[in-house]
Amino acid sequence: MAIIGKIIKQAIHLSDAIGTEADPVKEQNRVLGKLLEKAQLTAFGKQYDFQKILTHKSLIQAFQQAVPIFDYDKLYAEWWHYLLAGHQNVTWPGGQSYFAISSGTTSNSKYIPVTEDMLEAIRRAGIQQITSLKNFDLPPTFFEKQILMLGSSTNLIQKDDHLEGEISGISAANIPFWFRKFYKPGSEIASLDNWEQKIRQIAERAPEWDIGSITGIPSWTELMLKEIISFNKLNTIHDVWPNLAVYTSGGVAFEPYRKSFEKLVAKPLVYIDTYLASEGYLATQKRPDADMALITDNGVFFEFVPFTEANMEKDGTIKPQAQVLSTAEVEENVNYVLLISTVAGAWRYMIGDTVMVTNKEIMEIKISGRTKHYLNVVGEQLSVYQMNEAMRLVEREFNTTIEEFTVAALVNDGDYKNRWILGTTNLSADATKVADYLDNQLRALNKNYDVARNKALKSVEVKLVPINHFYEWSAQTKKLGGQVKIPRVMKDNEFLALEKFLNALG
């Protein structure tokens, strides 16, 4: 079997050696051209005259001038609702087999079309991730091991002429045949809808498997590992899976979970970040100690809107005349709202994430937050990225782990305060001291926050709760596992409802 691993590793190196040097700008121009060509006879393509756009010398400029910016609500109201009704050739050629149901941390559930072309693009992106493993100095034996993909149920819901489910479940239900021999937990367990039942069966079957890599959202992956360790009476996960070498994170930043995650392993893992959204597989980490690289040659065209007050409406949407940049025009270490046009029929679509380009030459990015997960009620302009940075400092100062947190701006008689709920392992810490320290760190990290603290933002409060209380709330209000995430910023009514739930827990 070691021979097989060596052959696979050599094949990966060879595939890269015969490839051409990537040029993100050229790749993006080609992708946009292919998107417009394929969709020119759809209802959307005719409405915005894709055929005419294709005749322009400056394709990107013509595209931006002709097609407006959409968020989900606008695209659904004007176009995608026809897809759910069974219409064809609306925003992408053909009919619709799948809809990804977004868990919606900022709004109600969304129904995102997933075309056969998008499924193929996701598979190609997965292959890119696999081929990039050559950069992580893994032993040949790693390429013989099984891959555990912890996602939502593959038991998709039949609705009229299409199937519905979360994107991880849709992707797992369509894995290529050659990958099935490596794939765990297998189709039977993956189809389970009940999270607790799924995790218990994984824990029971774990000793039968030889897992080399795990993929999943950090919070739910950690809960799974704890259940496996507890059920099998182990010290660490390496007692049952000694060859586990890689953890691939997705959906949220991994850093808040690293400290507690590493208590569950006996030897270091290679951590790889990915960016698989309901709308597509957008980026993957291709080298050690680096950020994710946008996948610029695979059915997704990217645009960037500087995340400034001049470009944004108060509700978090983009102003019609906002400045929009292409891959060639972006600058490093600037906050941008990400727009995508895809082979699933999303056009100039505001996905809701903000990103920073950290290496323009190869388009490496990091996700800096959500357009609606910025705390900016009184001009504080706090990003999730800055919140995560502050939490790491709080962890170090108070010798604790903070895996989950949320914040809201509450008002009383015209005075605003930020109230934080932190899921922590150190419940004995003085919440007032934590609040003061967190406040000071945020002031140092963000000058706008510092100005706001001297004006309308009068105070900062912190409530410390066990981490599991967040997951109990998630189970009560949404569901466990899959793509479900804890929102980092809440509206005041949602926050107060969470507080009421936590108070009832004691």
C-alpha positions in Angstrom: 0.0 0.0 0.0 2.9 2.4 0.6 3.7 2.0 -3.1 0.2 3.4 -3.9 0.7 6.4 -1.7 4.0 7.1 -3.3 2.5 6.9 -6.8 -0.3 9.3 -5.8 2.1 11.8 -4.3 4.4 11.6 -7.4 1.3 12.1 -9.7 0.4 15.2 -7.7 3.9 16.6 -8.1 3.8 15.8 -11.8 0.5 17.5 -12.4 1.9 20.7 -11.0 5.1 20.4 -12.9 3.4 20.3 -16.3 1.0 23.1 -15.3 1.4 26.7 -16.3 2.2 29.5 -13.9 -1.1 31.0 -12.7 -2.0 34.6 -13.7 -5.1 35.5 -11.7 -5.9 38.6 -13.9 -5.8 36.6 -17.1 -7.7 33.7 -15.6 -10.4 36.1 -14.4 -10.8 37.6 -17.8 -11.2 34.2 -19.3 -13.7 33.1 -16.7 -15.9 36.2 -17.2 -15.9 35.6 -21.0 -16.9 32.0 -20.6 -19.7 32.9 -18.1 -21.1 35.5 -20.5 -20.9 33.2 -23.5 -22.7 30.4 -21.9 -25.5 32.5 -20.3 -26.1 34.9 -23.2 -29.3 33.2 -24.3 -30.8 33.0 -20.8 -33.5 35.4 -19.7 -30.9 37.2 -17.6 -28.4 37.3 -20.5 -31.0 38.8 -22.9 -32.2 41.3 -20.3 -28.6 42.7 -19.9 -27.5 42.0 -23.5 -24.6 39.7 -22.9 -24.1 39.4 -26.6 -23.3 43.1 -26.8 -21.0 43.0 -23.8 -19.0 40.2 -25.4 -18.2 42.5 -28.4 -16.5 45.1 -26.1 -12.7 45.3 -26.0 -12.9 46.0 -22.2 -15.1 43.1 -21.2 -15.0 43.8 -17.4 -15.9 47.4 -17.8 -18.8 46.7 -20.2 -20.1 44.0 -17.8 -19.9 46.4 -14.8 -21.7 49.2 -16.7 -24.5 46.9 -18.0 -25.3 44.7 -15.0 -26.4 46.0 -11.6 -25.2 44.7 -8.3 -27.4 42.2 -6.5 -27.8 40.9 -3.0 -29.7 37.8 -2.3 -33.1 39.5 -1.8 -32.9 41.4 -5.0 -31.7 38.5 -7.1 -34.3 36.2 -5.6 -37.2 38.7 -6.0 -36.3 39.5 -9.6 -35.0 36.2 -10.9 -34.4 33.2 -8.7 -38.0 32.8 -7.5 -38.7 31.6 -11.1 -36.3 28.8 -10.6 -38.1 27.5 -7.5 -41.3 27.5 -9.6 -39.7 25.2 -12.2 -38.7 27.7 -14.9 -35.6 27.0 -17.0 -32.9 29.2 -18.6 -33.5 32.0 -16.2 -30.0 33.1 -15.0 -28.1 30.0 -16.2 -28.8 27.6 -19.1 -31.1 24.6 -18.3 -33.2 23.6 -15.3 -32.4 23.3 -11.7 -31.6 20.1 -9.9 -30.5 21.4 -6.5 -31.0 24.3 -4.1 -28.5 24.9 -1.2 -30.4 26.1 1.9 -28.2 28.6 3.6 -28.3 28.5 7.4 -28.6 32.3 7.4 -26.7 33.9 10.3 -27.9 37.3 9.2 -31.3 36.6 7.8 -33.9 33.9 7.1 -33.0 30.8 5.1 -31.9 31.4 1.5 -32.3 29.1 -1.4 -29.2 29.2 -3.6 -29.3 27.4 -7.0 -26.6 24.7 -7.4 -26.2 23.8 -11.1 -24.5 20.8 -12.5 -21.8 23.2 -13.7 -21.3 24.4 -10.1 -21.0 20.8 -8.8 -18.4 20.2 -11.4 -16.6 23.4 -10.4 -16.7 22.3 -6.7 -15.2 18.9 -7.7 -12.4 20.7 -9.6 -11.7 23.0 -6.7 -11.4 19.9 -4.5 -8.9 18.5 -6.8 -6.9 21.7 -6.6 -6.9 21.4 -2.9 -5.7 17.8 -3.1 -2.9 18.7 -5.5 -1.8 21.6 -3.3 -1.0 19.1 -0.5 2.3 18.5 -2.2 3.3 21.8 -0.5 2.7 20.5 3.0 5.4 17.9 3.1 3.1 15.0 3.9 4.4 11.4 3.9 3.4 9.1 1.0 1.3 7.0 3.4 -1.0 9.9 4.0 -2.4 9.6 0.5 -3.7 6.1 1.3 -5.7 7.2 4.3 -9.4 7.9 4.6 -11.0 11.4 4.7 -13.7 12.1 7.1 -16.1 14.9 5.9 -18.3 16.1 8.6 -21.2 18.0 7.0 -24.9 18.2 6.8 -27.2 15.4 5.8 -27.0 13.9 2.3 -30.6 12.9 2.7 -31.8 15.8 0.6 -35.4 17.0 0.6 -37.4 16.4 -2.6 -39.4 19.5 -3.6 -41.3 19.4 -6.9 -38.6 19.1 -9.6 -35.5 19.7 -7.4 -33.7 18.6 -4.2 -32.8 20.9 -1.3 -30.2 20.7 1.4 -27.1 22.4 2.8 -24.2 22.7 0.4 -22.0 20.3 2.3 -24.7 17.7 2.0 -25.3 18.3 -1.7 -21.5 18.1 -2.3 -21.2 14.9 -0.4 -24.1 13.4 -2.2 -22.3 14.0 -5.5 -18.8 12.9 -4.7 -17.0 11.2 -7.6 -17.0 7.4 -7.7 -13.2 7.3 -7.4 -13.3 9.2 -4.1 -15.8 6.9 -2.4 -13.2 4.4 -1.2 -11.5 7.2 0.8 -14.7 8.9 2.0 -16.0 8.5 5.6 -18.4 8.4 7.4 -19.9 6.7 4.4 -23.3 7.2 2.8 -25.4 5.6 5.5 -24.2 7.7 8.4 -23.9 10.8 6.2 -27.6 10.6 5.3 -28.7 10.8 9.0 -30.6 14.0 9.8 -30.3 13.8 13.6 -26.9 15.3 14.6 -26.6 13.5 17.9 -27.4 10.2 16.2 -24.8 10.9 13.5 -22.1 11.7 16.0 -22.8 8.7 18.1 -22.5 6.4 15.1 -19.3 8.0 14.0 -18.0 7.5 17.6 -19.0 3.8 17.5 -17.4 3.1 14.1 -14.3 5.2 14.6 -12.0 2.3 15.6 -12.8 0.6 12.2 -11.4 3.5 10.2 -8.0 4.8 9.3 -8.5 8.5 9.1 -5.8 10.7 7.7 -7.7 13.9 7.2 -10.9 15.6 8.6 -13.0 18.3 7.0 -15.6 20.3 8.7 -16.7 23.5 10.6 -14.4 23.8 13.7 -17.1 24.0 16.4 -18.9 20.9 15.2 -15.7 19.0 14.4 -14.5 19.6 17.9 -17.7 18.3 19.4 -17.4 15.2 17.3 -13.8 14.6 18.4 -14.8 15.0 22.0 -17.6 12.4 21.6 -15.2 9.9 19.9 -12.7 10.3 22.7 -15.3 10.0 25.5 -17.2 7.1 23.9 -14.1 5.1 23.3 -12.4 6.1 26.6 -9.4 7.6 24.9 -6.9 10.3 25.9 -6.6 11.9 22.5 -8.0 11.3 19.0 -4.7 9.9 17.9 -5.3 6.9 20.1 -7.9 5.8 17.6 -6.6 7.5 14.5 -2.8 7.5 14.7 -2.4 8.6 11.1 -4.5 11.7 11.4 -2.4 14.5 9.9 -4.6 17.1 8.3 -7.6 19.1 9.4 -9.3 21.2 6.8 -11.4 24.0 8.2 -14.2 25.9 6.5 -17.0 28.3 7.0 -15.4 30.3 9.9 -12.0 31.4 11.1 -10.2 28.5 12.8 -8.0 30.5 15.1 -10.6 30.9 17.9 -10.8 27.1 18.1 -7.1 26.2 17.8 -6.3 26.3 21.6 -9.0 23.9 22.6 -8.7 21.8 19.4 -5.1 21.0 20.1 -6.0 19.6 23.5 -7.7 16.8 21.7 -4.6 15.6 19.6 -1.3 14.0 20.6 0.8 15.3 17.7 0.7 18.4 15.5 -1.7 18.6 12.6 -1.5 20.4 9.3 -4.3 23.0 9.3 -5.7 24.1 6.0 -8.4 26.8 5.5 -11.0 26.6 2.8 -13.8 28.9 1.6 -16.8 26.8 0.6 -19.9 28.9 0.6 -23.4 27.9 -0.5 -22.7 29.9 -3.6 -19.5 28.0 -4.5 -16.0 26.9 -3.6 -14.2 30.2 -3.6 -10.8 29.8 -2.1 -8.4 27.3 -0.5 -5.1 27.5 1.3 -2.4 26.2 -1.1 0.8 26.6 1.0 1.8 26.4 4.7 1.6 29.5 6.9 -0.3 31.4 4.2 -3.8 32.7 3.6 -6.3 31.2 1.2 -5.9 31.7 -2.5 -9.0 32.7 -4.5 -9.7 30.0 -7.1 -9.6 32.3 -10.1 -9.8 29.8 -13.0 -12.9 27.8 -12.0 -16.3 29.3 -12.9 -16.3 32.2 -10.5 -15.6 35.8 -11.4 -14.7 38.1 -8.5 -15.2 41.8 -7.9 -14.3 44.0 -4.9 -16.1 46.9 -3.4 -14.1 49.0 -0.9 -15.9 48.6 2.4 -16.3 52.3 3.2 -19.3 54.5 4.2 -19.2 56.1 0.8 -20.0 52.7 -0.8 -22.4 51.1 1.7 -26.0 51.7 2.7 -27.0 51.6 6.4 -28.6 48.2 6.0 -25.3 46.7 4.8 -26.1 46.6 1.1 -24.0 48.3 -1.6 -24.9 51.7 -3.0 -25.8 51.6 -6.8 -22.9 53.9 -7.7 -20.3 52.3 -5.4 -16.7 51.9 -6.6 -16.1 48.4 -7.8 -12.7 47.0 -8.6 -11.5 44.0 -10.5 -8.7 41.5 -9.6 -6.2 43.7 -11.4 -7.2 46.8 -9.4 -7.3 45.6 -5.8 -4.8 46.7 -3.2 -3.4 44.6 -0.4 -4.7 44.9 3.2 -7.8 46.8 2.4 -11.3 45.7 3.4 -13.5 44.8 0.4 -17.0 43.5 0.0 -16.8 40.5 -2.2 -19.0 40.2 -5.3 -19.2 37.0 -7.4 -20.6 35.9 -10.7 -20.9 32.1 -11.1 -21.8 29.1 -13.1 -24.8 28.7 -10.9 -26.3 31.9 -12.3 -25.3 34.4 -9.6 -24.5 37.8 -11.2 -22.5 40.5 -9.4 -23.8 39.0 -6.3 -22.9 40.3 -2.8 -22.1 37.1 -1.0 -22.1 39.0 2.4 -18.4 38.5 3.3 -15.7 41.1 3.5 -12.1 40.1 2.6 -8.6 41.5 2.6 -6.1 40.6 -0.2 -2.9 39.7 1.5 -0.9 38.7 -1.6 -2.1 40.3 -4.8 0.3 38.4 -7.1 -1.4 35.1 -6.3 -4.6 36.6 -4.9 -4.4 35.2 -1.4 -7.1 36.5 0.9 -8.4 36.3 4.4 -12.0 36.7 5.4 -12.3 39.8 7.6 -16.0 39.6 8.4 -19.5 39.9 7.2 -21.2 43.0 5.8 -23.9 42.6 8.4 -21.5 41.3 11.1 -19.7 44.6 11.5 -20.6 46.4 14.7 -21.3 50.0 13.5 -24.2 51.4 15.4 -22.5 54.5 16.7 -19.5 54.6 14.3 -17.4 52.0 16.1 -16.8 50.1 12.8 -15.6 46.9 14.5 -15.0 43.9 12.1 -15.2 40.3 13.1 -11.5 40.1 12.3 -10.7 42.7 14.9 -13.1 41.0 17.4 -11.2 37.7 16.9 -7.9 39.5 17.4 -9.1 41.0 20.7 -10.4 37.6 21.9 -7.0 36.1 21.4 -5.5 38.8 23.6 -8.3 38.2 26.3 -7.5 34.4 26.2 -3.8 35.1 26.8 -4.5 37.6 29.6 -7.0 35.5 31.5 -5.6 32.0 30.7 -8.8 30.9 29.1 -10.3 29.7 25.8 -13.0 31.6 24.0 -14.5 29.6 21.1 -17.8 31.3 20.7 -18.9 34.9 21.3 -21.5 37.4 20.2 -22.1 41.1 20.8 -24.9 43.6 20.4 -25.3 47.4 20.8 -28.1 48.1 23.2 -29.6 51.5 23.9 -31.2 52.9 27.1 -32.4 56.5 27.3 -30.2 57.4 24.3 -27.0 55.9 25.7 -25.4 53.0 23.9 -23.5 50.1 25.4 -21.9 47.1 23.8 -22.8 43.9 25.6 -20.8 40.8 24.9 -21.5 37.1 25.7 -18.3 35.0 25.8 -18.3 31.2 25.7 -15.3 30.5 27.9 -13.5 27.7 29.9 -12.7 30.1 32.7 -16.0 31.0 34.3 -14.2 32.2 37.5 -12.7 35.2 35.7 -13.9 38.6 36.8 -16.4 39.7 34.1 -15.8 43.4 34.8 -12.0 43.0 34.4 -12.6 41.1 31.2 -14.8 43.8 29.9 -12.3 46.5 30.8 -9.4 44.6 29.2 -11.5 43.8 26.0 -12.5 47.4 25.7 -8.9 48.6 25.9 -7.7 46.1 23.3 -10.5 47.1 20.9 -9.5 50.7 21.4 -5.9 49.9 20.4 -7.0 47.8 17.4 -9.6 50.3 16.0 -9.3 54.1 16.1 -13.0 54.5 15.1 -14.0 52.4 18.1 -11.8 54.5 20.3 -13.5 57.7 19.1 -17.0 56.1 19.6 -16.1 55.2 23.2 -15.5 58.9 23.9 -18.9 59.9 22.5 -22.1 57.8 22.1 -20.7 54.4 23.2 -20.9 54.8 27.0 -20.0 51.4 28.4 -18.9 47.8 27.7 -20.3 44.8 29.5 -19.3 41.1 29.4 -21.2 38.0 30.4 -19.3 34.7 30.7 -21.1 31.4 30.0 -20.0 27.8 29.3 -19.3 27.2 25.6 -21.8 24.4 25.4 -24.6 26.9 26.2 -24.1 28.4 22.8 -24.6 25.0 21.2 -27.7 24.3 23.3 -29.2 27.6 22.1 -28.3 26.6 18.5 -30.1 23.3 19.0 -33.2 25.1 20.3 -33.3 27.9 17.7 -31.8 26.3 14.6 -30.1 23.0 14.6 -26.7 21.4 15.3 -23.9 20.6 12.9 -23.8 21.1 9.1 -23.2 24.7 8.1 -24.7 26.3 11.2 -22.6 29.1 12.7 -22.9 31.2 15.8 -23.5 34.9 14.7 -20.8 37.2 16.0 -23.0 40.3 15.9 -26.7 40.3 16.8 -29.5 42.7 16.5 -30.8 43.9 19.9 -34.0 41.8 19.9 -32.1 38.6 18.9 -29.5 39.3 21.5 -32.0 39.8 24.3 -33.7 36.6 23.3 -30.4 34.7 23.6 -29.8 36.3 27.0 -33.2 35.2 28.2 -32.4 31.6 27.0 -29.0 31.6 28.8 -30.4 33.0 32.0 -32.9 30.2 32.0 -30.0 27.7 31.9 -28.6 29.3 35.0 
